[in-house]
């Protein structure tokens, strides 16, 4: 019985500790009206030391690229622009050249909702 109680306690402690894990990247989002039916979405990532965020422009054989997803349907999306200083180097794990960002990554995208009465969600 002691073994079972110890095991249950260990699982509970691990579960509580897992909830305290901080994400290495924090995001801030902004949207501005261009007054022509389009909007500029800006996504800024603050990246912890020793961590990176990958580019949105990575081939199919590499890691998952950064993307901006919207929950609101019927949105015409432009290309994602990357405004931060990029690090480009060969990665032996993926056997390809990767683009990534350190400390900060800023992405922008112009969108145009098909209907002006929709709220933007994402």
C-alpha positions, 0 to 999 in steps of 0.5 A, spaced: 500 500 500 505 504 501 508 503 494 501 505 491 501 511 495 508 513 494 506 512 486 500 516 486 503 522 490 509 522 485 504 522 479 500 528 483 507 532 484 509 531 477 502 533 474 503 540 479 510 541 476 508 540 469 503 546 470 508 551 472 512 550 466 513 557 462 513 557 455 519 559 452 516 564 447 511 569 449 506 573 444 503 579 443 498 581 437 496 587 434 491 589 428 491 596 425 486 598 420 489 600 413 482 604 411 482 600 405 478 594 407 485 591 409 488 590 416 495 589 418 496 584 423 503 584 427 505 578 431 511 579 436 515 574 439 519 575 445 524 569 445 527 566 452 535 565 452 537 559 448 531 558 444 529 560 437 523 561 433 523 558 426 521 562 420 515 562 416 519 560 410 521 553 411 521 547 406 516 541 407 522 537 409 524 541 415 521 543 422 514 546 423 514 553 420 511 559 424 504 561 421 498 565 423 492 562 423 485 565 424 479 562 426 474 567 422 472 564 416 473 568 409 479 571 410 484 573 404 491 573 407 497 576 404 504 573 405 507 573 412 513 578 412 519 577 417 521 584 420 527 581 425 534 580 424 534 572 422 539 567 423 540 563 417 545 556 417 545 549 416 542 544 420 545 537 420 538 534 423 534 536 418 540 536 413 538 543 410 539 551 411 534 553 416 532 561 418 530 562 425 530 568 430 533 569 437 531 574 442 525 577 438 521 575 432 516 580 428 511 577 423 506 582 419 501 580 414 495 584 411 489 580 411 482 582 408 475 579 411 470 578 405 465 581 410 466 587 414 461 585 419 465 579 421 469 579 428 476 577 427 478 571 431 485 567 431 
